[in-house]
Each structure stands twice: as structure tokens, then as C-alpha cells.
């Protein structure tokens, strides 16, 4: 999802399709938070 929003053809779009499902910018922000938490956890173990 993060990579999909980073594609040039999706620049500035608020909604895109990822794996056939509608995905909004709010989902992108949530995905970024999940990745950040996962990375933080992996660094502490």
C-alpha cells in the first residue's frame, strides 16, 4: 500500500485501488504507523 501511493501515477490522489480494493490516504497513514511500530519493536529484541 505504501509503495502503491508512492508511484508517480498515484501522486496527489486521495483514493487508489490496491489489490482490487479501494484504499484512502487515511489507510496510508495507518500503514506507515504500523510499519514504524513494527520496526521499533524489531530493534528492541
Secondary structure as the mmCIF struct_conf table of DSSP 4:
data_model
#
loop_
_struct_conf.conf_type_id
_struct_conf.id
_struct_conf.beg_label_comp_id
_struct_conf.beg_label_asym_id
_struct_conf.beg_label_seq_id
_struct_conf.end_label_comp_id
_struct_conf.end_label_asym_id
_struct_conf.end_label_seq_id
HELX_RH_AL_P HELX_RH_AL_P1 UNK A 2 UNK A 6
BEND BEND1 UNK A 7 UNK A 7
HELX_RH_3T_P HELX_RH_3T_P1 UNK A 8 UNK A 10
TURN_TY1_P TURN_TY1_P1 UNK A 11 UNK A 12
BEND BEND2 UNK A 14 UNK A 14
STRN STRN1 UNK A 15 UNK A 18
TURN_TY1_P TURN_TY1_P2 UNK A 19 UNK A 20
STRN STRN2 UNK A 21 UNK A 24
HELX_RH_AL_P HELX_RH_AL_P2 UNK A 25 UNK A 44
#
